[in-house]
Amino acid sequence: MKQHSPKSAVCVLLALLMTLLCAMPAFAAEEAQPPAVFSELKDPSGGLLVVSKYGDTQNYPEQSCEGILAAAEAGADMIYVTVRKTSDGFFVLMADETLQRMCVDSLGNTAEKSLADIGYHELSTYHLRAGKGGLHDKITASTVPTLLEIAEKLSGKALLLMDGVWDTRDEIYTQLSDNNLLGSVVFVADGDKKEVKNWLSAKQTMPLVISRYDGNVVFSAKSVISKTLQAGAVGTWLSSGNPYSVVYGESVLAKFPGAGRAVIDMTDPAHCGKRADNPIGWNDVTARGYSVLITENITELCEYRARVLLQKERLSATIEKAQNIDVTLCSTESVKSLKKAIGNAKTVLASSVSENSLTEANYELRLALSGLTNQTEGESGKSTVTAGRVAIVIAVVAALIILEVVLESVRRKKVQKRKKQRERDRKRAERENNGNTPD
């Protein structure tokens, strides 16, 4: 048998080592790319964000993998979910503590167990009822998904807005971080201001966090908003069933511009001051300063957002037109009105995601323009007939009329003078003729 030298053995080992080192990247977990909304959510002046509550519940079971992915496909930026822990430590998506409303066993019997008393192995054999569940909803093939499963499948498409996670935040943070999925989720923080600040400051990789305040005290609301946003939260979720609560007032919502996002749940009247989850309700809250809306009407809210973007384009075009118009010969008062309308339009354009606010600002600016342009424009798009120019034309016409009157008066006087002169000449001639007549 041929003997291998120590030198040959070392070469073989080095070759194997190099092969393993080259192969390791293929086995390493790929860094998940966060969706576009990851950056936009952190922008206080960003656009309107659509949050689907529990996914597409009209076509799939709530919080099912299929329903969540369908909501993202329909245009939702985030999907709001409730996270709970099984008895064996798995984090799963389930709105209730019990399984009765949503789950049935393999025989089709309603599951009467509590989620905290069941392990994931058994839970994974249960099936979800359609929509929002209940005894009369049909049984589907969908099962209860785990948090990691959904975060991975949703990665790069939308964000998971996770509720019910604050008490177990460190466990969830570790699991998501180990799987490179922190860029796929947002934590809802139910702790006080100091707790939120301390938790975020201790993290090397800071996750997205939205703080929450439910109440009607001005000072408390302002304090929670200011201090949690300063600590690193990207927004604050405000809630009250009172339609006139301080959380819908200007003094509280003035804390958000330039600092973070105002979040509201439109699916429950008790959380949005009895406002409806429709364009009327959306116009109301967005006009006040809310820019992250939780809804059960994904398609409709996405269409509303499209109209908002259209109104922004129209308002921007009107502002550009107003700034380029020639106001040299216009009255001071009308120019002041136009400048005020331009300033208001710019403010609305930069800060509002309300369809009504944008439309009204555009109307007011066009109204101010009409006072200058008299609704007549040349081919260049600039004013050709302004109020100042009309006044000049009127003055010129009036001067011409006066001149014509004066000239006519002079002409008549000359005619009268010539008539009188002829009359005197006639009489003198008659006297001379009478004097030469023989006796």
C-alpha positions in Angstrom: 0.0 0.0 0.0 1.3 3.4 -0.9 2.2 5.6 2.0 1.1 9.4 2.0 3.7 11.8 3.3 2.7 14.4 6.0 3.2 17.1 3.4 0.6 15.5 1.2 -1.9 15.2 4.0 -1.5 18.9 4.9 -2.1 19.8 1.2 -5.3 17.7 1.2 -6.5 19.3 4.4 -5.8 22.8 3.1 -7.7 22.0 -0.1 -10.7 20.8 1.9 -10.6 23.9 4.1 -10.6 26.2 1.1 -13.5 24.3 -0.4 -15.5 24.7 2.8 -14.7 28.4 3.1 -15.8 29.0 -0.5 -19.0 27.1 0.1 -20.0 28.8 3.4 -21.6 31.9 1.8 -24.0 29.6 0.0 -25.3 28.3 3.3 -25.4 31.6 5.1 -28.7 33.3 5.5 -29.3 36.0 2.9 -29.9 39.5 4.2 -33.5 40.3 3.7 -34.1 43.5 1.7 -36.7 45.7 3.4 -39.6 47.0 1.4 -39.8 50.5 0.1 -42.2 51.4 3.0 -39.4 50.8 5.5 -37.9 54.1 4.5 -41.1 55.9 3.9 -42.5 55.1 7.3 -39.5 56.8 8.9 -40.2 60.0 6.8 -42.5 62.2 8.9 -43.6 64.0 5.7 -44.0 60.9 3.7 -47.1 59.9 1.8 -50.3 58.2 3.0 -49.6 54.6 4.2 -52.3 51.8 3.9 -52.4 49.2 6.7 -54.6 46.2 6.2 -56.1 44.8 9.4 -55.5 41.0 9.5 -55.0 40.8 5.7 -57.6 40.2 3.0 -60.4 38.9 5.2 -63.0 39.2 2.4 -61.3 36.3 0.5 -59.2 34.5 3.1 -59.1 33.7 6.9 -57.9 36.6 9.0 -54.2 36.5 9.7 -53.7 33.6 7.4 -50.6 33.4 5.2 -52.8 33.6 2.0 -54.7 36.6 3.3 -51.6 38.6 4.4 -49.9 38.0 1.0 -53.0 38.9 -0.8 -53.3 42.2 1.1 -49.7 43.1 0.2 -50.5 42.2 -3.4 -53.5 44.5 -3.3 -51.3 47.5 -2.3 -51.2 47.5 1.5 -47.9 48.9 2.8 -48.3 47.1 6.2 -50.5 44.3 7.6 -51.5 44.6 11.2 -51.4 41.3 13.1 -51.7 40.1 16.6 -48.9 37.8 17.8 -49.3 35.2 20.6 -47.1 32.5 22.1 -47.9 28.8 22.2 -47.1 26.6 25.2 -43.9 25.3 23.6 -42.5 28.8 22.7 -43.6 29.3 19.1 -44.8 32.8 18.1 -47.9 32.5 15.9 -50.5 34.9 14.5 -53.8 34.7 16.3 -56.2 37.6 17.3 -57.8 35.7 20.2 -56.4 34.0 23.2 -58.6 31.0 22.5 -59.1 29.0 19.3 -62.9 28.8 19.4 -63.7 31.5 16.8 -61.2 30.6 14.2 -60.0 27.0 14.5 -61.4 23.5 14.0 -59.6 20.2 14.4 -59.0 17.5 11.8 -62.5 16.2 12.3 -64.1 19.6 11.8 -64.9 20.1 15.5 -64.6 23.6 17.0 -61.3 23.9 18.9 -62.1 24.9 22.5 -58.6 25.2 23.8 -56.5 28.2 24.8 -53.5 29.1 22.7 -51.3 29.2 25.7 -52.2 25.6 26.6 -51.4 24.0 23.2 -48.1 23.3 21.4 -47.4 24.3 17.8 -47.3 20.7 16.6 -50.9 20.2 17.6 -51.9 23.7 16.5 -50.5 23.1 13.0 -53.0 20.3 12.5 -56.0 22.7 12.9 -57.6 24.6 10.1 -58.9 28.2 10.0 -62.4 29.2 9.3 -63.0 31.7 6.4 -63.0 35.5 7.0 -63.4 36.5 10.6 -64.5 33.0 11.7 -67.5 31.8 13.7 -69.6 28.7 13.6 -71.2 29.5 10.3 -68.1 30.3 8.3 -66.7 27.5 6.1 -63.6 25.6 7.0 -60.6 26.3 4.8 -57.3 24.6 4.0 -55.4 27.4 5.7 -53.5 26.8 9.0 -52.2 29.1 11.7 -48.9 30.6 10.5 -45.8 31.3 12.6 -44.4 34.8 12.9 -41.1 33.8 11.3 -42.9 32.1 8.4 -45.0 35.2 7.6 -42.1 37.6 8.1 -40.0 35.6 5.6 -42.7 35.3 3.0 -43.6 39.0 3.3 -40.0 40.2 3.2 -39.5 42.8 0.6 -43.2 43.2 -0.1 -44.7 44.9 2.9 -44.2 45.3 6.7 -45.9 43.4 9.5 -47.2 45.7 12.2 -47.0 43.5 15.2 -49.4 43.9 18.2 -49.3 42.0 21.4 -45.5 41.7 21.3 -44.3 44.2 23.9 -44.1 41.7 26.8 -42.1 39.2 24.7 -40.2 41.8 22.7 -36.7 40.6 23.5 -37.5 37.0 22.4 -39.1 38.2 19.2 -36.3 40.7 18.5 -33.7 37.9 18.9 -35.6 35.5 16.7 -36.1 38.0 13.9 -32.5 39.4 14.2 -31.1 35.9 14.0 -33.0 35.3 10.8 -32.2 38.8 9.3 -35.9 39.7 9.4 -35.9 42.9 11.5 -36.5 44.9 8.3 -39.8 43.1 7.7 -41.6 44.1 11.0 -42.7 47.0 13.1 -43.2 46.6 16.9 -46.2 48.2 18.6 -44.9 49.5 22.0 -47.4 49.5 24.9 -44.8 50.5 27.5 -44.4 53.9 29.1 -42.1 56.6 27.6 -39.1 55.6 29.7 -39.5 51.9 28.9 -39.6 52.5 25.2 -36.6 54.8 25.3 -34.5 52.3 27.4 -35.4 49.4 25.1 -34.5 51.2 21.9 -31.3 52.7 23.3 -30.0 49.2 24.2 -30.4 47.8 20.7 -27.4 47.8 18.3 -29.8 47.4 15.4 -32.8 49.6 16.1 -36.1 48.1 15.0 -39.0 50.1 13.7 -41.3 50.9 16.6 -44.7 52.6 16.9 -45.7 53.8 20.4 -49.3 53.9 21.5 -51.5 56.2 23.5 -55.1 55.7 24.4 -56.7 58.5 26.3 -58.0 62.1 26.4 -55.4 64.0 28.4 -53.6 66.7 26.4 -50.5 66.8 28.5 -50.1 63.0 28.6 -50.7 62.7 24.8 -48.1 65.3 24.0 -45.6 63.8 26.4 -45.9 60.3 24.9 -45.6 61.6 21.4 -42.7 63.8 22.0 -40.6 61.5 24.2 -41.1 58.3 22.3 -40.4 59.9 18.9 -37.3 61.4 20.3 -36.3 58.0 21.6 -36.5 56.5 18.1 -40.1 55.5 17.5 -41.2 56.3 14.0 -44.8 57.1 14.9 -47.5 57.1 17.6 -50.8 55.2 17.5 -53.5 57.4 19.0 -56.9 56.1 20.0 -60.2 57.4 21.5 -63.9 56.8 21.1 -64.7 60.4 21.8 -65.0 62.2 18.4 -63.9 65.5 20.1 -60.9 63.9 22.0 -57.7 65.8 22.3 -56.0 63.2 20.0 -58.0 64.7 17.1 -57.1 68.3 18.1 -54.6 70.6 16.6 -52.4 71.0 19.7 -51.7 67.3 20.0 -51.3 66.5 16.3 -48.9 69.5 16.0 -46.3 67.3 17.7 -45.9 65.1 14.5 -44.7 67.4 11.7 -41.0 66.9 11.2 -40.9 64.3 14.1 -42.9 61.2 13.2 -46.2 59.6 11.9 -49.6 59.8 13.4 -51.3 56.3 13.3 -55.1 55.6 13.6 -57.2 52.5 13.4 -60.3 53.2 11.3 -61.8 49.7 11.7 -63.3 50.2 15.1 -65.4 53.3 16.0 -64.1 53.0 19.6 -60.6 53.8 18.3 -61.3 56.6 15.8 -63.9 58.7 17.5 -66.8 57.0 15.8 -65.5 57.9 12.3 -66.3 55.6 9.4 -63.8 53.5 7.5 -64.6 55.2 4.2 -63.5 58.3 2.2 -65.5 60.6 4.5 -63.7 59.3 7.6 -60.4 59.2 5.8 -60.7 62.8 4.7 -61.5 63.9 8.2 -58.5 62.2 9.9 -55.9 62.9 7.2 -56.9 66.6 7.2 -56.1 66.6 10.9 -52.6 65.1 10.4 -52.9 61.3 10.4 -51.0 59.6 7.7 -50.9 55.9 8.6 -54.4 54.4 8.4 -55.5 50.9 9.5 -58.4 49.7 7.4 -60.5 46.7 6.4 -61.2 48.3 3.0 -57.8 47.8 1.3 -58.8 48.5 -2.3 -60.9 51.5 -1.5 -58.2 53.1 0.6 -55.6 52.4 -2.1 -57.9 54.2 -4.6 -58.3 57.1 -2.2 -54.5 57.3 -2.0 -54.3 57.3 -5.8 -56.7 60.3 -5.8 -54.6 62.1 -3.2 -51.5 61.7 -5.5 -53.5 63.0 -8.4 -54.6 66.1 -6.5 -51.0 66.7 -5.4 -49.9 66.7 -9.0 -52.7 69.1 -9.9 -51.9 71.5 -7.0 -48.2 71.4 -7.9 -49.0 72.4 -11.5 -51.3 75.3 -10.3 -48.6 76.5 -7.9 -46.0 76.6 -10.7 -48.4 78.4 -13.0 -49.2 81.0 -10.3 -45.5 81.6 -9.6 -44.7 82.3 -13.3 -47.6 84.7 -13.9 -46.8 88.4 -14.7 -48.4 90.5 -12.0 -46.6 93.8 -12.8 -49.8 95.7 -13.8 -52.0 94.0 -11.2 -53.4 95.7 -8.2 -51.6 95.4 -4.9 -54.5 93.8 -3.1 -55.0 91.1 -5.7 -51.3 90.3 -5.7 -51.4 89.9 -1.9 -54.3 87.5 -2.2 -52.4 85.5 -4.8 -49.3 85.3 -2.7 -51.3 84.2 0.4 -53.0 81.5 -1.7 -49.6 80.3 -3.0 -48.2 80.1 0.5 -51.2 78.1 1.8 -51.1 75.8 -1.2 -47.4 75.1 -0.6 -48.1 74.2 3.0 -50.9 71.8 2.1 -48.8 70.2 -0.6 -45.9 69.6 1.7 -47.9 68.3 4.7 -51.3 67.0 3.8 -52.5 63.6 2.5 -56.1 64.6 2.6 -57.9 64.6 -0.8 -60.3 67.4 0.4 -57.6 69.6 1.7 -55.6 69.4 -1.5 -58.7 70.0 -3.7 -59.7 73.0 -1.6 -56.2 74.5 -1.7 -56.2 74.1 -5.5 -59.6 75.7 -5.8 -58.6 78.7 -3.6 -55.4 79.2 -5.6 -57.3 79.1 -8.9 -59.8 81.5 -7.5 -57.0 84.0 -6.6 -55.6 83.5 -10.2 -58.9 84.3 -11.7 -58.9 87.7 -10.1 -55.7 88.4 -12.0 -56.3 86.7 -15.3 -60.0 87.4 -15.7 -60.1 83.8 -17.0 -58.4 84.8 -20.3 -55.1 83.3 -21.2 -52.7 83.5 -24.2 -51.0 80.6 -25.9 -48.0 80.8 -23.5 -50.2 80.1 -20.5 -49.5 83.5 -19.0 -52.1 86.2 -18.5 -52.8 88.6 -21.5 -55.7 90.5 -19.9 -55.2 91.5 -16.3 -57.2 93.7 -14.0 -54.5 96.4 -14.2 -54.5 96.3 -18.0 -58.3 96.4 -18.2 -58.2 99.6 -16.0 -55.7 101.2 -18.3 -57.8 100.4 -21.4 -60.9 101.9 -19.7 -59.0 105.1 -18.8 -57.8 105.5 -22.4 -61.2 105.0 -23.8 -62.7 107.5 -21.3 -60.0 110.0 -22.3 -60.8 109.6 -26.0 -64.5 110.1 -25.3 -63.8 113.3 -23.3 -61.5 114.5 -26.1 -64.2 113.8 -28.7 -66.7 115.8 -26.6 -64.3 118.7 -26.3 -63.5 118.8 -30.0 -67.2 118.6 -30.9 -67.9 121.5 -28.6 -65.2 123.6 -30.2 -66.5 122.7 -33.7 -70.0 123.7 -32.7 -68.8 127.0 -31.3 -66.9 127.7 -34.6 -70.0 126.9 -36.6 -72.1 129.2 -34.4 -69.6 131.9 -34.8 -69.6 131.6 -38.6 -73.4 131.7 -38.6 -73.4 134.9 -36.5 -70.8 136.5 -38.7 -72.8 135.6 -41.9 -75.9 137.1 -40.2 -74.1 140.3 -39.4 -72.7 140.5 -43.0 -76.2 140.0 -44.4 -77.7 142.7 -42.3 -74.9 145.2 -43.2 -75.4 144.4 -46.8 -79.1 145.1 -46.5 -78.5 148.4 -44.8 -76.1 149.4 -47.5 -78.6 148.5 -50.2 -81.4 150.4 -48.5 -79.1 153.5 -48.3 -78.5 153.5 -52.1 -82.1 153.2 -53.1 -83.4 156.4 -54.9 -86.1 158.5 -53.4 
